[in-house]
Amino acid sequence: MPRADIRKATLQDAANIFELVNSLSGDGTLLRRQYAEICENVRDFHVALSEGGIFLGCGALHLYGPHLAEIRSIVVTPEAKGQGAGGGLLKALHAEADLHGVLTTCLFTRIPDFFFHYGYRTTMDRTALPDKIYKDCQKCPRLHACDEVAMIRGPVPRVAVLGPQKIRQPELVPLQIAFTGTDH
Ligand SMILES: CC(C)(COP(=O)(O)OP(=O)(O)OC[C@H]1O[C@@H](n2cnc3c(N)ncnc32)[C@H](O)[C@@H]1OP(=O)(O)O)[C@@H](O)C(=O)NCCC(=O)NCCS
């Protein structure tokens, strides 16, 4: 089985990431990403490369806070499917989440079976992820016709950092940050 090398993305990978992610955005498999947005957030990405250095795929970890991170834009080229690159990318993103001490990772997907392999479970109540809903879903044209499954790995978050101040679920409280440094 061909081996995929996984490494952090650099700006030089942004064009490949842009083309691959948006090649699957037309049918809603992946969220469309602007080139500028990919450049700005390129440090969220890992890429998979063949031994010869050919771009095979990418995946991103978006940090909401210590309570939650999201797996985004995970995809491999059609030629690279089934060779371990997707799984390798996901493991690298989990390792990065661990490095940051993130408690829970989440994602929305149409292929839950792939993510079951890696310890995810479905959550029927997507309002359990208010940060994700506030970041993406509220402006998504598929808001009321979403065919994706919400999945999490880790405990259901009990805090949220995005969204209106008054969240209707009493068990969710906005994260309180105490600033200890002095102003300059
Ligand atoms: C999902 C995707 C990234 C998987 O990448 P991949 O490189 O083909 O996956 P791997 O070869 O690393 O497979 C890892 C394991 O997952 C399994 N798997 C792969 N794709 C799967 C799928 N669609 N459904 C269920 N299991 C799947 C493999 O059989 C393998 O299992 P094994 O370890 O028991 O052999 C790839 O199919 C893809 O790019 N899909 C289109 C984009 C997409 O849907 N992304 C997810 C958006 S949330």
The ligand as a Gaussian input file, in Angstrom:
#p B3LYP/6-31G(d) Opt

LIG

0 1
 C      -13.365000      10.461000       3.364000
 C      -11.992000      10.423000       2.710000
 C      -11.183000      11.646000       3.146000
 C      -11.287000       9.122000       3.168000
 O       -9.962000       9.166000       2.687000
 P       -9.176000       7.826000       2.293000
 O       -7.762000       8.187000       2.090000
 O       -9.882000       7.175000       1.158000
 O       -9.371000       6.945000       3.602000
 P       -8.345000       5.843000       4.132000
 O       -7.777000       5.085000       2.976000
 O       -7.381000       6.472000       5.065000
 O       -9.329000       4.882000       4.944000
 C       -9.223000       4.717000       6.338000
 C      -10.298000       3.732000       6.778000
 O      -11.586000       4.312000       6.550000
 C      -12.371000       3.490000       5.686000
 N      -13.128000       4.372000       4.789000
 C      -12.629000       5.182000       3.844000
 N      -13.621000       5.878000       3.247000
 C      -14.770000       5.471000       3.834000
 C      -16.132000       5.812000       3.647000
 N      -16.518000       6.704000       2.740000
 N      -17.027000       5.215000       4.441000
 C      -16.659000       4.293000       5.373000
 N      -15.377000       3.930000       5.595000
 C      -14.455000       4.500000       4.824000
 C      -11.355000       2.642000       4.933000
 O      -11.913000       1.432000       4.513000
 C      -10.274000       2.436000       5.982000
 O      -10.682000       1.420000       6.878000
 P       -9.602000       0.319000       7.407000
 O       -8.596000       1.120000       8.206000
 O      -10.440000      -0.609000       8.249000
 O       -9.014000      -0.295000       6.196000
 C      -12.111000      10.359000       1.166000
 O      -12.964000       9.302000       0.801000
 C      -12.641000      11.640000       0.542000
 O      -11.861000      12.531000       0.179000
 N      -13.981000      11.758000       0.381000
 C      -14.577000      12.925000      -0.250000
 C      -14.568000      14.122000       0.686000
 C      -15.392000      13.872000       1.926000
 O      -16.496000      13.357000       1.875000
 N      -14.834000      14.296000       3.072000
 C      -15.498000      14.215000       4.354000
 C      -16.220000      15.482000       4.594000
 S      -16.832000      15.570000       6.256000

